[in-house]
Amino acid sequence: MTKQKYIILDRDGVINRDSREYIKTPNEFIPLPRSLSAIKLLTDNDFSIIIISNQSGINQDLISPSNFIQINLKMISLIEKSGGAIAALLYCPLLSSSDSFNRKPKPGMYIDIADRMNINLTSCYAIGDSPRDIEAAHAVNCKPLGVLTGNGREIQKNNKYDVPIFNDLYEAAEFIVSK
């Protein structure tokens, strides 16, 4: 029996184009070049993919619950049509001012999914485009990787954990698969 392999991905700026105005409707969800191919590559190499994302636009009433569901259904549909799969999706709708343990850079969502799915986070890669993604992954001893899409230049400016940084999700996926 093979050991289950997991990868944690941020959504906005890693899988799809990010926006300072938030991704509020399914039409605004636009996959980044090669991101769907990267997820297929990971899926083809027996990785279970988990998406963990801050989504404060929900609590700011910028994203309706219905639109949030439709955005994620569109994402999952596009991923499945390209041959990939998503095992789980977790999100935190709270504002950064809430100081919630579940909002990245805090690791609550990572701990939650590890408990639910019996994941050893120390053997798990986590890919993000923001310092808060790296902070959350580092807090639970995941293997953090950065991508330059989205806010990735912010990771480069202060790479205090010396994480590998790739141009995009596809390059990060190739790195992981080669290990």
HELIX and SHEET records of a PDB file:
HELIX    1   1 PRO A   26  GLU A   28  5                                   3    
HELIX    2   2 SER A   35  ASP A   44  1                                  10    
HELIX    3   3 PRO A   65  LYS A   81  1                                  17    
HELIX    4   4 SER A   96  SER A   98  5                                   3    
HELIX    5   5 GLY A  108  MET A  117  1                                  10    
HELIX    6   6 LEU A  121  SER A  123  5                                   3    
HELIX    7   7 PRO A  131  ALA A  139  1                                   9    
HELIX    8   8 GLY A  152  LYS A  157  1                                   6    
HELIX    9   9 LEU A  169  SER A  178  1                                  10    
SHEET    1   A 6 ALA A  88  CYS A  92  0                                        
SHEET    2   A 6 PHE A  47  ASN A  54  1                                        
SHEET    3   A 6 LYS A   5  LEU A   9  1                                        
SHEET    4   A 6 TYR A 125  GLY A 128  1                                        
SHEET    5   A 6 LYS A 143  VAL A 147  1                                        
SHEET    6   A 6 ILE A 165  PHE A 166  1                                        
END                                                                             
